[in-house]
Amino acid sequence: MSTDLHIFHKTISQEDYDAAAKFLNLLYTPERVAKLVEGLKKSPVQVNKAVDILRAAELELLPIENPNVQKNLFKARKNEKMAPVVLVRGEHKLIVADGYHRICTAYYLREDVEIPFIIA
């Protein structure tokens, strides 16, 4: 049985890459960020469960009351699709470069929902 709730579209926009780069600039040099973004642009869209992405990134589930989670839940109920998540393999854990709130939103809808993502 598919766990895809069809709340995500399968394409990545320049805005998603820009948001990821902005976050990654806090962790890496500009040269490293440029290489990571190029790798992300070549990455095929994959899927994995929300709960597994949270675990691999060692992130806490945001509270359902979080304003961005609430905004995304409202979008999902209106059948507005959200962007795939942007991930980077860190040295010791997975880094969510863009999409933390979307992962948490999907988890609240159903923890085993498969989320599309790209990874570098």
C-alpha positions in Angstrom: 0.0 0.0 0.0 1.4 3.4 -0.9 1.8 5.9 1.9 2.0 8.9 -0.4 -0.7 11.4 0.6 -0.1 13.4 -2.6 0.7 16.5 -0.6 4.0 17.1 -2.2 4.9 17.9 -5.8 7.9 16.3 -7.3 9.9 19.3 -8.6 12.4 21.5 -6.9 12.3 25.3 -7.7 15.2 27.7 -7.6 13.6 29.1 -4.4 14.1 25.7 -2.7 17.8 25.6 -3.7 18.2 29.2 -2.5 16.6 28.4 0.8 18.9 25.4 1.2 22.0 27.4 0.3 21.1 30.1 2.8 20.9 27.5 5.6 24.0 25.6 4.4 26.0 28.8 4.5 25.7 28.7 8.3 27.5 25.4 8.3 29.9 25.4 5.4 32.2 27.7 3.3 30.7 29.3 0.3 32.7 27.0 -1.9 31.4 23.9 -0.2 27.8 25.3 -0.4 28.2 25.9 -4.2 29.4 22.3 -4.6 26.5 20.9 -2.5 23.9 22.9 -4.4 25.3 21.6 -7.7 25.1 18.1 -6.3 21.5 18.7 -5.2 20.6 19.9 -8.7 21.8 16.6 -10.1 20.1 14.5 -7.5 17.0 12.5 -8.5 13.9 12.9 -6.4 13.6 10.0 -3.9 11.2 9.1 -1.2 11.4 8.0 2.4 9.1 8.1 5.5 8.8 11.2 7.6 9.7 9.4 10.8 12.9 8.0 9.3 14.0 11.4 8.0 13.5 12.9 11.4 15.4 10.1 13.0 18.3 10.2 10.6 18.5 14.0 11.1 18.2 13.6 14.9 15.5 16.3 14.9 12.6 16.6 17.3 9.1 16.6 15.9 7.9 20.2 16.1 4.7 20.7 18.1 1.5 20.7 16.1 0.9 24.2 17.3 4.0 25.5 15.5 2.7 28.3 13.2 4.5 26.9 10.1 3.3 23.4 10.7 -0.2 24.8 11.1 0.1 26.8 7.9 1.3 23.6 6.0 -1.5 21.5 7.5 -4.0 24.1 6.2 -2.3 23.9 2.8 -2.5 20.1 2.8 -6.2 20.2 3.7 -6.8 22.5 0.8 -4.9 20.1 -1.5 -2.1 22.6 -2.1 1.1 20.8 -2.8 4.3 21.5 -0.9 7.9 21.3 -2.2 10.1 18.3 -1.7 12.6 18.3 1.1 16.2 19.2 0.5 18.7 17.0 2.5 22.5 16.8 2.8 24.5 13.9 4.2 26.4 15.5 7.1 29.5 14.0 8.6 27.6 12.3 11.4 23.9 12.9 10.7 21.5 14.0 8.0 21.0 17.7 7.5 17.6 19.1 6.6 18.7 22.0 4.5 15.1 22.9 3.6 11.8 21.4 4.6 11.9 20.7 8.4 8.3 22.1 8.8 7.1 20.1 5.9 8.5 16.9 7.4 6.7 17.6 10.6 3.5 18.4 8.8 3.6 15.2 6.9 4.3 13.3 10.2 1.2 14.7 11.7 -0.9 13.7 8.7 0.5 10.2 8.9 3.9 9.3 10.3 4.6 6.7 7.6 3.9 9.1 4.7 6.6 9.0 2.1 8.2 12.4 1.5 9.9 13.2 -1.7 13.4 14.6 -1.3 16.7 15.3 -3.0 20.0 14.6 -1.3 23.7 15.6 -1.7 
